Amino acid sequence: MIDSHTHSKYSKHAIGTVEEVGLTAIERGVKVLTLTEHAPFPVDSYNRLLISELQQYGEEIRLTADKYKDWIKVLHGLEADYSPEHADYVSDLLSGLELDFVIGSVYTLFLTKNGSMSEI
């Protein structure tokens, strides 16, 4: 079994450390796990990983992947929001990271009637 869309405490709306998410996945028979926290994004700092947490998040994934490599493959991912006016921001952010997986997402909660982003 593969799970390629999971969140830990870093997304601010889930619970558990990266290691705890990994252990739960092992218990449930998952063989490949990708952590995909919501990437930093200019209009929301309450429901996602912060830029200041990026390094620690990556380190926790590497440690968990190494510690449990005999039971599960743990991949480093992000869920990146898209909007036309923030495309360069997201592109620049992702280009500076070594990731195994990126999920793209558009949340209508952020979109106004004219298609631009609104602050929460």
DSSP file (Angstrom, degrees, kcal/mol; ACC not computed):
  #  RESIDUE AA STRUCTURE BP1 BP2  ACC     N-H-->O    O-->H-N    N-H-->O    O-->H-N    TCO  KAPPA ALPHA  PHI   PSI    X-CA   Y-CA   Z-CA
    1    1 A M              0   0    0      0, 0.0    30,-3.1     0, 0.0    31,-1.4   0.000 360.0 360.0 360.0 143.6    0.0    0.0    0.0
    2    2 A I  E     -a   32   0A   0     29,-0.2     2,-0.5    28,-0.2    31,-0.2  -0.968 360.0-169.0-121.1 135.8    1.2    3.5   -0.8
    3    3 A D  E     +a   33   0A   0     29,-2.8    31,-2.6    -2,-0.4     3,-0.1  -0.959  12.7 168.2-123.4 111.8    0.0    6.7    1.0
    4    4 A S  E     +     0   0A   0     -2,-0.5     2,-0.2    29,-0.2    29,-0.1   0.086  63.0  59.5-113.9  23.4    1.2    9.8   -0.9
    5    5 A H  E     +     0   0A   0      2,-0.0     2,-0.3    72,-0.0    -1,-0.2  -0.626  66.0 138.1-150.7  88.1   -0.8   12.5    0.9
    6    6 A T  E     -a   35   0A   0     28,-0.9    30,-2.8    -2,-0.2     2,-0.3  -0.933  30.1-156.6-132.1 155.7   -0.3   12.8    4.6
    7    7 A H        -     0   0    0     -2,-0.3     8,-0.2    28,-0.2     2,-0.2  -0.953   4.8-169.3-129.3 149.9    0.2   15.6    7.1
    8    8 A S    >   -     0   0    0     -2,-0.3     3,-1.9     6,-0.1     6,-0.4  -0.475  56.8 -66.7-116.6-166.4    1.8   15.9   10.5
    9    9 A K  G >  S+     0   0    0      7,-2.9     3,-1.8     1,-0.3     5,-0.1   0.723 122.1  77.6 -58.2 -21.1    1.7   18.6   13.1
   10   10 A Y  G 3  S+     0   0    0      6,-0.3    -1,-0.3     1,-0.3    40,-0.1   0.770  85.8  59.2 -63.2 -24.9    3.6   20.9   10.7
   11   11 A S  G <  S-     0   0    0     -3,-1.9    -1,-0.3    37,-0.1    -2,-0.2   0.517 102.3-135.1 -82.9  -2.9    0.4   21.5    8.7
   12   12 A K  S <  S+     0   0    0     -3,-1.8    -3,-0.1    -4,-0.2    -2,-0.1   0.374  94.0  67.4  69.2  -4.0   -1.2   22.9   11.9
   13   13 A H  S    S+     0   0    0     -5,-0.4     2,-0.3    34,-0.1    -1,-0.1   0.207  94.6  59.4-127.1  12.1   -4.5   21.0   11.3
   14   14 A A  S    S-     0   0    0     -6,-0.4     2,-0.3    -5,-0.1    -2,-0.2  -0.823  73.7-132.4-128.6 171.0   -3.1   17.5   11.9
   15   15 A I        +     0   0    0     -2,-0.3    -8,-0.1    -8,-0.2    -5,-0.1  -0.828  53.4  57.6-123.4 164.1   -1.5   15.9   14.9
   16   16 A G  S    S-     0   0    0     -2,-0.3    -7,-2.9    -8,-0.2    -6,-0.3   0.205  72.0 -92.0  98.1 144.8    1.6   13.8   15.4
   17   17 A T     >  -     0   0    0     -9,-0.2     4,-2.3    -8,-0.1     5,-0.2  -0.305  45.1-100.3 -76.8 170.3    5.3   14.1   14.7
   18   18 A V  H  > S+     0   0    0      1,-0.2     4,-2.3     2,-0.2     5,-0.1   0.926 126.7  50.3 -57.1 -45.0    6.8   12.9   11.4
   19   19 A E  H  > S+     0   0    0      1,-0.2     4,-2.7     2,-0.2    -1,-0.2   0.906 108.6  51.2 -62.2 -41.8    8.0    9.7   13.2
   20   20 A E  H  > S+     0   0    0      2,-0.2     4,-2.3     1,-0.2    -1,-0.2   0.890 109.4  50.3 -64.3 -38.5    4.5    9.1   14.7
   21   21 A V  H  X S+     0   0    0     -4,-2.3     4,-2.2     2,-0.2    -1,-0.2   0.919 111.5  49.9 -62.9 -42.4    2.9    9.4   11.3
   22   22 A G  H  X S+     0   0    0     -4,-2.3     4,-2.4     2,-0.2    -2,-0.2   0.917 110.2  49.1 -61.6 -44.6    5.5    6.9   10.0
   23   23 A L  H  X S+     0   0    0     -4,-2.7     4,-2.5     1,-0.2    -1,-0.2   0.891 110.3  50.8 -64.5 -39.5    4.8    4.5   12.8
   24   24 A T  H  X S+     0   0    0     -4,-2.3     4,-1.5     2,-0.2    -1,-0.2   0.905 109.6  51.4 -63.9 -40.2    1.1    4.6   12.2
   25   25 A A  H  <>S+     0   0    0     -4,-2.2     5,-2.6     2,-0.2     4,-0.3   0.920 109.4  49.8 -62.1 -43.7    1.7    4.0    8.6
   26   26 A I  H ><5S+     0   0    0     -4,-2.4     3,-1.6     1,-0.2    -2,-0.2   0.936 108.9  52.4 -59.1 -47.0    3.8    0.9    9.4
   27   27 A E  H 3<5S+     0   0    0     -4,-2.5    -1,-0.2     1,-0.3    -2,-0.2   0.810 110.3  49.5 -58.8 -30.8    1.1   -0.4   11.7
   28   28 A R  T 3<5S-     0   0    0     -4,-1.5    -1,-0.3    -3,-0.2    -2,-0.2   0.360 120.9-105.3 -94.5   4.9   -1.5    0.0    8.9
   29   29 A G  T < 5 +     0   0    0     -3,-1.6     2,-0.3    -4,-0.3    -3,-0.2   0.625  62.7 156.9  86.3  12.9    0.6   -1.8    6.4
   30   30 A V      < -     0   0    0     -5,-2.6    -1,-0.3    -6,-0.2   -28,-0.2  -0.553  20.4-175.4 -72.3 135.1    1.8    1.1    4.3
   31   31 A K  S    S+     0   0    0    -30,-3.1    42,-2.6     1,-0.3     2,-0.4   0.687  73.5  34.7-103.4 -26.4    5.0    0.3    2.4
   32   32 A V  E     -ab   2  73A   0    -31,-1.4   -29,-2.8    40,-0.2     2,-0.4  -0.990  69.5-177.1-132.7 123.9    5.6    3.8    0.9
   33   33 A L  E     -ab   3  74A   0     40,-3.1    42,-3.4    -2,-0.4     2,-0.5  -0.978   7.5-168.0-123.8 128.6    4.7    7.0    2.8
   34   34 A T  E     - b   0  75A   0    -31,-2.6   -28,-0.9    -2,-0.4     2,-0.5  -0.970  13.9-146.9-116.1 120.6    5.1   10.5    1.5
   35   35 A L  E     -ab   6  76A   0     40,-2.0    42,-1.6    -2,-0.5     2,-0.2  -0.745  19.0-179.5 -82.1 127.8    4.7   13.4    3.9
   36   36 A T  E     - b   0  77A   0    -30,-2.8    42,-0.3    -2,-0.5     3,-0.1  -0.559   3.3-178.6-131.8  67.0    3.1   16.3    2.1
   37   37 A E  E     - b   0  78A   0     40,-0.7    42,-3.2    -2,-0.2     2,-0.4  -0.264  44.8 -90.7 -60.8 153.1    2.7   19.2    4.4
   38   38 A H  E     - b   0  79A   0     40,-0.2    11,-2.3     9,-0.2    42,-0.2  -0.557  50.8-123.4 -66.0 123.8    1.1   22.3    3.1
   39   39 A A        -     0   0    0     40,-2.9    42,-0.2    -2,-0.4    12,-0.1  -0.267  35.6 -81.5 -67.5 154.0    4.0   24.4    1.7
   40   40 A P        -     0   0    0      0, 0.0    -1,-0.1     0, 0.0    41,-0.1  -0.261  54.7-177.9 -52.0 143.3    4.6   27.9    2.9
   41   41 A F  B >   -D   44   0B   0      3,-0.7     3,-1.7     8,-0.2    10,-0.1  -0.987  33.0-124.0-151.2 137.9    2.3   30.3    1.1
   42   42 A P  T 3  S+     0   0    0      0, 0.0     3,-0.1     0, 0.0    -1,-0.1   0.752 105.6  47.8 -59.5 -29.3    2.1   34.1    1.4
   43   43 A V  T 3  S+     0   0    0      1,-0.2    77,-1.0    76,-0.1     2,-0.3   0.373 113.4  43.3 -98.0   7.5   -1.7   34.4    2.2
   44   44 A D  B <   +D   41   0B   0     -3,-1.7    -3,-0.7    75,-0.1    -1,-0.2  -0.886  40.0 155.7-154.7 118.6   -1.8   31.7    5.0
   45   45 A S  S    S+     0   0    0     -2,-0.3     3,-0.2    -5,-0.1    -1,-0.1   0.252  73.0  69.8-119.2   9.4    0.5   31.0    7.9
   46   46 A Y  S    S+     0   0    0      1,-0.1     4,-0.1     3,-0.0    -2,-0.0   0.637 101.2  37.8-101.9 -16.8   -2.0   29.3   10.1
   47   47 A N  S    S+     0   0    0      2,-0.1     2,-0.3   -34,-0.1    -9,-0.2  -0.076 111.1  45.5-127.2  33.4   -2.7   26.0    8.3
   48   48 A R  S    S-     0   0    0     -3,-0.2    -9,-0.2   -36,-0.1     2,-0.1  -0.974  89.0 -66.1-163.8 170.6    0.7   25.1    6.9
   49   49 A L        -     0   0    0    -11,-2.3     2,-0.3    -2,-0.3    -8,-0.2  -0.438  50.9-133.2 -63.5 140.2    4.4   24.6    7.3
   50   50 A L    >>  -     0   0    0     -2,-0.1     3,-1.8   -10,-0.1     4,-0.6  -0.673  17.6-116.5 -96.6 154.9    6.3   27.8    7.8
   51   51 A I  G >4 S+     0   0    0      1,-0.3     3,-1.2    -2,-0.3     4,-0.4   0.890 117.6  58.8 -55.2 -39.1    9.5   28.8    6.0
   52   52 A S  G 34 S+     0   0    0      1,-0.2     4,-0.3     2,-0.1    -1,-0.3   0.648 106.2  49.3 -66.6 -13.7   11.3   28.7    9.3
   53   53 A E  G <> S+     0   0    0     -3,-1.8     4,-2.7     1,-0.1    -1,-0.2   0.496  82.5  94.2-101.3  -6.8   10.3   25.0    9.8
   54   54 A L  H <X S+     0   0    0     -3,-1.2     4,-2.2    -4,-0.6     5,-0.2   0.895  86.5  46.0 -56.0 -46.1   11.4   23.7    6.3
   55   55 A Q  H  > S+     0   0    0     -4,-0.4     4,-2.4     2,-0.2    -1,-0.2   0.936 114.3  46.7 -65.3 -47.0   14.8   22.6    7.4
   56   56 A Q  H  > S+     0   0    0     -4,-0.3     4,-2.6     2,-0.2     5,-0.2   0.902 110.7  53.7 -62.1 -41.7   13.6   20.8   10.6
   57   57 A Y  H  X S+     0   0    0     -4,-2.7     4,-2.0     1,-0.2    -1,-0.2   0.934 110.4  46.6 -57.6 -48.5   10.8   19.1    8.6
   58   58 A G  H  X S+     0   0    0     -4,-2.2     4,-2.4    -5,-0.2    -1,-0.2   0.893 111.7  51.2 -61.9 -40.9   13.3   17.8    6.1
   59   59 A E  H  X S+     0   0    0     -4,-2.4     4,-2.7     1,-0.2    -2,-0.2   0.907 108.6  50.9 -64.5 -41.7   15.6   16.6    8.9
   60   60 A E  H  X S+     0   0    0     -4,-2.6     4,-2.4     2,-0.2    -1,-0.2   0.880 110.4  50.0 -64.6 -36.8   12.7   14.7   10.6
   61   61 A I  H  X S+     0   0    0     -4,-2.0     4,-3.0    -5,-0.2     5,-0.2   0.943 111.5  48.2 -65.6 -46.1   11.8   13.0    7.4
   62   62 A R  H  X S+     0   0    0     -4,-2.4     4,-2.2     1,-0.2    -2,-0.2   0.921 113.4  47.3 -60.8 -44.3   15.4   11.9    6.8
   63   63 A L  H  X S+     0   0    0     -4,-2.7     4,-2.6     2,-0.2    -1,-0.2   0.920 114.9  45.6 -63.2 -44.2   15.8   10.6   10.3
   64   64 A T  H  X S+     0   0    0     -4,-2.4     4,-2.1     2,-0.2    -2,-0.2   0.914 111.8  52.1 -65.9 -43.0   12.5    8.7   10.2
   65   65 A A  H  < S+     0   0    0     -4,-3.0    -1,-0.2    -5,-0.2    -2,-0.2   0.908 114.4  43.0 -59.7 -42.7   13.2    7.3    6.8
   66   66 A D  H >< S+     0   0    0     -4,-2.2     3,-0.9    -5,-0.2    -2,-0.2   0.917 112.8  51.5 -70.2 -43.6   16.6    6.0    8.0
   67   67 A K  H 3< S+     0   0    0     -4,-2.6     3,-0.2     1,-0.2    -2,-0.2   0.848 122.4  29.8 -63.9 -35.6   15.3    4.7   11.3
   68   68 A Y  T >X S+     0   0    0     -4,-2.1     3,-2.3    -5,-0.2     4,-2.3   0.104  78.9 122.9-113.8  21.5   12.5    2.6    9.7
   69   69 A K  T <4 S+     0   0    0     -3,-0.9    -1,-0.2     1,-0.3    -2,-0.1   0.723  70.7  60.6 -60.2 -23.0   14.0    1.8    6.3
   70   70 A D  T 34 S+     0   0    0     -3,-0.2    -1,-0.3    -4,-0.2     3,-0.1   0.623 117.7  29.2 -77.8 -11.6   13.6   -1.9    6.9
   71   71 A W  T <4 S+     0   0    0     -3,-2.3     2,-0.3     1,-0.4    -2,-0.2   0.664 127.0  10.4-117.3 -27.9    9.8   -1.5    7.2
   72   72 A I     <  -     0   0    0     -4,-2.3     2,-0.6    -7,-0.2    -1,-0.4  -0.998  59.2-126.5-156.2 148.4    8.8    1.5    5.1
   73   73 A K  E     -b   32   0A   0    -42,-2.6   -40,-3.1    -2,-0.3     2,-0.5  -0.909  29.7-161.3 -98.3 121.3   10.1    3.9    2.5
   74   74 A V  E     -b   33   0A   0     -2,-0.6     2,-0.3   -42,-0.2   -40,-0.2  -0.912   5.9-162.6-109.2 125.1    9.5    7.5    3.7
   75   75 A L  E     -b   34   0A   0    -42,-3.4   -40,-2.0    -2,-0.5     2,-0.7  -0.774  18.4-124.2-110.9 152.5    9.5   10.3    1.1
   76   76 A H  E     +b   35   0A   0     -2,-0.3    24,-3.2   -42,-0.2    25,-1.3  -0.836  46.3 152.3 -96.9 114.4    9.9   14.0    1.5
   77   77 A G  E     -bc  36 101A   0    -42,-1.6   -40,-0.7    -2,-0.7     2,-0.3  -0.837  29.2-153.5-136.7 173.6    7.1   15.9   -0.1
   78   78 A L  E     -bc  37 102A   0     23,-1.3    25,-2.6   -42,-0.3     2,-0.7  -0.981  18.7-133.3-143.4 152.8    5.0   19.1    0.0
   79   79 A E  E     -bc  38 103A   0    -42,-3.2   -40,-2.9    -2,-0.3     2,-0.5  -0.951  31.6-161.1-105.2 112.0    1.5   20.1   -1.0
   80   80 A A  E     - c   0 104A   0     23,-3.1    25,-2.3    -2,-0.7     2,-0.1  -0.834   8.1-139.2-104.2 125.7    2.0   23.4   -2.9
   81   81 A D  E     - c   0 105A   0     -2,-0.5     2,-0.4    23,-0.2    25,-0.2  -0.456  17.9-148.0 -76.0 152.1   -0.9   25.8   -3.5
   82   82 A Y        +     0   0    0     23,-2.0    25,-0.2    -2,-0.1     3,-0.1  -0.981  28.8 150.2-126.3 136.6   -1.3   27.5   -6.8
   83   83 A S    >   -     0   0    0     -2,-0.4     3,-1.5    23,-0.1     4,-0.4  -0.932  49.2-117.7-150.9 147.4   -2.7   30.8   -7.8
   84   84 A P  G >  S+     0   0    0      0, 0.0     3,-1.1     0, 0.0     4,-0.3   0.878 113.0  50.9 -54.2 -42.2   -1.5   32.9  -10.8
   85   85 A E  G 3  S+     0   0    0      1,-0.2     4,-0.2     2,-0.1     3,-0.1   0.635 115.7  42.1 -75.3 -10.5   -0.3   35.8   -8.8
   86   86 A H  G <> S+     0   0    0     -3,-1.5     4,-2.4     1,-0.1    -1,-0.2   0.237  80.1 107.0-114.6  12.4    1.8   33.5   -6.6
   87   87 A A  H <> S+     0   0    0     -3,-1.1     4,-2.5    -4,-0.4     5,-0.2   0.896  81.6  48.1 -59.9 -42.3    3.2   31.2   -9.2
   88   88 A D  H  > S+     0   0    0     -4,-0.3     4,-2.8     2,-0.2     5,-0.2   0.904 110.0  52.7 -66.3 -40.3    6.7   32.8   -9.0
   89   89 A Y  H  > S+     0   0    0      2,-0.2     4,-2.4     1,-0.2    -2,-0.2   0.946 113.4  43.1 -58.3 -49.5    6.8   32.5   -5.3
   90   90 A V  H  X S+     0   0    0     -4,-2.4     4,-2.7     2,-0.2     5,-0.2   0.913 113.9  50.9 -65.3 -43.5    5.9   28.8   -5.4
   91   91 A S  H  X S+     0   0    0     -4,-2.5     4,-2.2    -5,-0.2    -1,-0.2   0.927 112.3  46.5 -60.2 -46.1    8.3   28.1   -8.2
   92   92 A D  H  X S+     0   0    0     -4,-2.8     4,-0.9     2,-0.2    -2,-0.2   0.913 112.8  50.3 -63.2 -43.2   11.1   29.8   -6.4
   93   93 A L  H >< S+     0   0    0     -4,-2.4     3,-0.7    -5,-0.2    -2,-0.2   0.948 114.3  43.1 -59.8 -50.4   10.3   28.0   -3.1
   94   94 A L  H >< S+     0   0    0     -4,-2.7     3,-1.6     1,-0.2    -1,-0.2   0.838 106.4  61.0 -68.5 -33.4   10.2   24.6   -4.7
   95   95 A S  H 3< S+     0   0    0     -4,-2.2    -1,-0.2     1,-0.3    -2,-0.2   0.742 101.7  54.7 -68.1 -20.5   13.3   25.1   -6.8
   96   96 A G  T << S+     0   0    0     -4,-0.9     2,-0.3    -3,-0.7    -1,-0.3   0.359  99.8  76.9 -91.8   6.2   15.4   25.6   -3.7
   97   97 A L  S <  S-     0   0    0     -3,-1.6     2,-0.9    -4,-0.1    -4,-0.0  -0.877  73.0-133.4-120.8 148.9   14.3   22.3   -2.1
   98   98 A E        +     0   0    0     -2,-0.3     2,-0.3   -21,-0.0    -3,-0.1  -0.859  44.0 166.4 -97.5 101.7   15.3   18.6   -2.6
   99   99 A L        -     0   0    0     -2,-0.9   -22,-0.2    -5,-0.2     3,-0.1  -0.852  39.4-156.6-119.0 151.8   11.9   16.9   -2.7
  100  100 A D  S    S+     0   0    0    -24,-3.2     2,-0.3    -2,-0.3   -23,-0.2   0.687  83.2  13.6 -90.2 -23.7   10.7   13.5   -3.7
  101  101 A F  E     -c   77   0A   0    -25,-1.3   -23,-1.3   -66,-0.1     2,-0.4  -0.994  56.3-167.6-158.1 138.3    7.1   14.5   -4.4
  102  102 A V  E     -c   78   0A   0     -2,-0.3     2,-0.5   -25,-0.2   -23,-0.2  -0.994   7.9-159.4-133.1 129.0    5.0   17.6   -4.9
  103  103 A I  E     -c   79   0A   0    -25,-2.6   -23,-3.1    -2,-0.4     2,-0.4  -0.906  14.3-145.5-100.8 131.7    1.2   17.7   -4.9
  104  104 A G  E     +c   80   0A   0     -2,-0.5     2,-0.3   -25,-0.2   -23,-0.2  -0.788  23.6 176.8 -94.7 142.4   -0.3   20.7   -6.5
  105  105 A S  E     -c   81   0A   0    -25,-2.3   -23,-2.0    -2,-0.4     2,-0.4  -0.993  24.9-158.7-146.1 152.6   -3.5   22.1   -5.1
  106  106 A V        -     0   0    0     -2,-0.3     2,-0.7   -25,-0.2   -23,-0.1  -0.984  13.9-159.4-129.1 118.2   -6.0   25.0   -5.6
  107  107 A Y    >   -     0   0    0     -2,-0.4     3,-1.7   -25,-0.2     4,-0.5  -0.883   9.0-155.0-102.2 117.8   -8.2   25.8   -2.6
  108  108 A T  G >  S+     0   0    0     -2,-0.7     3,-0.8     1,-0.3    -1,-0.1   0.705  88.2  77.3 -65.3 -18.4  -11.3   27.7   -3.6
  109  109 A L  G 3  S+     0   0    0      1,-0.2    -1,-0.3    -3,-0.0     9,-0.0   0.846  98.1  45.1 -56.9 -33.5  -11.4   29.1   -0.1
  110  110 A F  G <  S+     0   0    0     -3,-1.7     8,-2.7     7,-0.1     2,-0.3   0.631  95.6  94.9 -85.9 -14.9   -8.6   31.5   -1.2
  111  111 A L  B <   -E  117   0C   0     -3,-0.8     6,-0.2    -4,-0.5     2,-0.1  -0.599  58.4-153.8 -89.4 137.2  -10.1   32.5   -4.5
  112  112 A T    >   -     0   0    0      4,-2.9     3,-1.8    -2,-0.3    -2,-0.0  -0.412  40.8 -90.7 -92.5 177.3  -12.2   35.6   -5.0
  113  113 A K  T 3  S+     0   0    0      1,-0.3    -1,-0.1    -2,-0.1    -2,-0.0   0.822 127.9  51.1 -60.2 -32.2  -14.7   36.0   -7.8
  114  114 A N  T 3  S-     0   0    0      2,-0.1    -1,-0.3     1,-0.0     3,-0.1   0.391 121.4-105.6 -89.0   5.9  -12.1   37.5  -10.2
  115  115 A G  S <  S+     0   0    0     -3,-1.8     2,-0.1     1,-0.3    -2,-0.1   0.428  79.9 125.3  90.4  -1.5   -9.8   34.6   -9.6
  116  116 A S        -     0   0    0      1,-0.1    -4,-2.9   -33,-0.1    -1,-0.3  -0.480  66.2 -97.2 -87.5 164.6   -7.3   36.5   -7.4
  117  117 A M  B     -E  111   0C   0     -6,-0.2     2,-0.4    -2,-0.1    -6,-0.2  -0.517  33.2-157.0 -80.9 146.3   -6.3   35.3   -3.9
  118  118 A S        -     0   0    0     -8,-2.7     2,-0.1    -2,-0.2   -75,-0.0  -0.925  22.5-110.4-119.4 149.6   -7.9   36.7   -0.8
  119  119 A E              0   0    0     -2,-0.4   -75,-0.1     1,-0.1   -76,-0.1  -0.476 360.0 360.0 -75.7 149.2   -6.4   36.7    2.6
  120  120 A I              0   0    0    -77,-1.0    -1,-0.1    -2,-0.1   -76,-0.1   0.461 360.0 360.0 -83.0 360.0   -8.0   34.5    5.2
